[in-house]
Amino acid sequence: MRRTLPFPGDGEMAERSRKFDWSTTSLGDVDGWSPSLRSSVQTVIESPFAMCIMAGAERILIYNDAYRSVLGAKNESALGSPAAQVWSDRWHALEPRLQGIRTSNQHPVESNVEFQISREGMAADNGFFINSFSPIRNEDGSIAATLIVAVETTKQILLEQELISSRREARQAEELLLSVFAQTPAFLAILRGEDHRYEYVNNEYIRLVGRNDLLSLTVGEAFPELRAQGYVALLDEVYQSGKSVQRRETPVVIANSDSGNVQNLFLDVTFQPLKGGSGETDGIIVFGLDVTSPVAARLEIETLLNESKAALLEAERSESRYRFLAESIPVHVWTATADGMLDFVSERTASYLGFSPDRLLREGWMDALHPEDSDRATRQWIASVQSGADYEIEFRLWSAEHIGYRWHLVRATPQRDSEGMILHWFGSNTDIHERKALESELKNLTRQAQEANRSKSDFLSAMSHELRTPLNAIGGYAQLLELGVRGPITEEQKVDLRRIQRSKTHLDGLVSGVLDFAKMGSGEIEIRSGAIHVMTLLGSVVDMVRPQLAERGLTLAPWDVPETLEVIGDEDRVRQILLNIVANAVKFTPEGGVISFAVSSDSGNVVISVTDTGIGIAEEELERMFEPFVQAKSPLHVAGVGVGLGLAISMQLARAMDGDIKVSSTPGNGSTFAVHLKKSR
């Protein structure tokens, strides 16, 4: 009686295999195949995963529908053909692996092997696969064939390549931005957080304030005198409102803590809110120019003019003195009569504009105006003359020196008699062309940086979600196979399936870390704050890490905490922070080491410290410990160390709860990570 062919189902390969004349191959007629080979063929044909069997001395190919995507255009002639013929282009690498299974009982795995595949209806393209090789044994233990399971990883590899490219582009954009900031002649600082902590200052800012130790300090810590002057409150207003503020010729007093010198400055400064990935303000850019010299000169002139009111009756002497001052100072000055007609322009001003002084008198100054600014400038000047209000406007004036129009800040102040009647107008022109160009460039670069940051967060989030779907499928099918849903499995196969599950769990953890980091960057993680009982919290953390301590041969030192002590925060997030820190301590502490907890508090804060006796952290690495994708170098062999996001996420979570994390370490003598949280009242 003829036995049933081992090709069940109505798929394409089942149909082709039933029609194929196997007696023409070295395997012979199907009736002569061993039970183990027939059973394995049936499993392969019914499997949804890409599988093939290489049977007999010639390693004849038998495969299922899913494996057709691996073969591509070779599918048409591969069934029943020798493997050396089908895979002639990579037989030099494939044949030793197949031979190793027969001679040394090896079960090799090829990771992310690159194939050139001609898929149906598409041009030839490269694909990536993970191939595992397992023997199929006869009842007497001899090897009847080799089973190959192929998992395509093309999307994962392409996503990884795209991630690397996106990171490189973001890094290049950031380096370009910082290079421009460092070289600009304007002063610039980047402040982060509600407490306005210095993240970046350029060379001009350092020169202006006379110190270069500002990074990580808040404005209030670095310059306490600015609180009394209202600038910290102004920063608070900009941060909370998300609206920029400009101040011109604003007086600032800065004290140098080292030398004790006091600087009286005048600044044209802009406070520009910096938006995060979620659109919320997470920092402020402080940008501007030091205008102390021209303002001091103008104020001196104004003082002199005020002091000389009595002498204005002696017109000839007063005019002579004034003209001398106007020609001596490095500022473009002019005057006008009470009705707004210019009656004096300094030689310096006329030379700069490329006109004779007489040409600019009365209404002749409008010839130097840019045509597009003429109507606006004259309309506002007429309004000031009629109302007596100070004249202040920005417009473009012709510059003979630069052979082109340049932006100027033009101001005029009325001089009045004792009864308030306007006697004269005193005006000045300040060239602000470079500042206008820098402001425009800064806005453009700020927008590019914000878009790059938002794109990075969106990409990381999308990538993490895309990776999680195949990971869940891998874990689910591995569980089904281990449960025997697809038939009995050997102990060796169970070991392989558990390895798959461990690898899937580890990769899932890495993806979760990347997703959490992306969510933090885009402001999607929600913090639910409340009172947290510290003793209960530490107890739950210790219960979760005891298996790790035992596995690594580490000791947990006795610890103590006041029974009523509570902190304010999100309990799950605080537990996540402590578990990340303890996991690092366990990872970098050799066998026999000690992990210890310590809790201290004052009137407003609680500090939870985790100390280990591990290898410690080099001084040059301490500053970067909380940066994303950064890991400390370790001589210990540590498997599955992750991607370096644990501490970065922990720091962001701590700061989201109005807390912080500090680290101290001595190489060879361990490390201490201190989590600072607000104390519950």
Buried (B, 14 or more C-beta within 10 A) or exposed (E): EEEEBBBBBEBEBBEBBBEBEBEEBEBEEBEEBBEBBBBBBBBBBBBEBBBBBBBBEBBBBBBBBBBBBBBBEBBEEBBBBBBBBBBEEEBEEBBEBBEBBEEEEBBEBBEBBEBEBBEEEEEEEEBBBBBBBBBBBEEEEEBBBBBBBBBBBBEBBEBBEEBEEBBEEBEEBBEEBBEBBEEBEBBBBBBBBBBBBBBBBBBBBBEBBBBEEBEEBBBBEBBEEBEEBEBBEBBBEBBEEEEBBEBBBBEBEBBEEEEEEEEEBBBBBBBBBBBBBBEEBBBBBBBBBBBBEBBEBBEEBBEEBEEBBEEBEEEEEBBEBBBEBBEEBEBBBBBBBBEBBBEBBBEBBBBBBEBEBEBBBBEBBEEBBBEEBBEBBBEBBEEBBEEEEEBEBBBBBBBEEEEEBBBBBBBBBBBBEEEEEBEBBBBBBBBBBBBBEBBEEBBEBBEBBBEBBBBBBBBBBEBBEBBBEBBEEBBEBBEEBBEEEBEEBEEEBEEBBEEBBEBBEEBBBBBBBBBBBBBBBBBBBEEEBEEBBBBEBBEEBBEBBEEBBEEBEBEBEEBEBEEEBBBBBBBEBBBBBBBBBBBBBBBBBEEEBBBBBBBEBEEEBBBBBBBBBBBBBEEEBBEEBBEBEBBBEEEEEEEEBBBBBBBBBBBBBBBBBBBBBEBBBEEEEBBBBBBBBBBBE
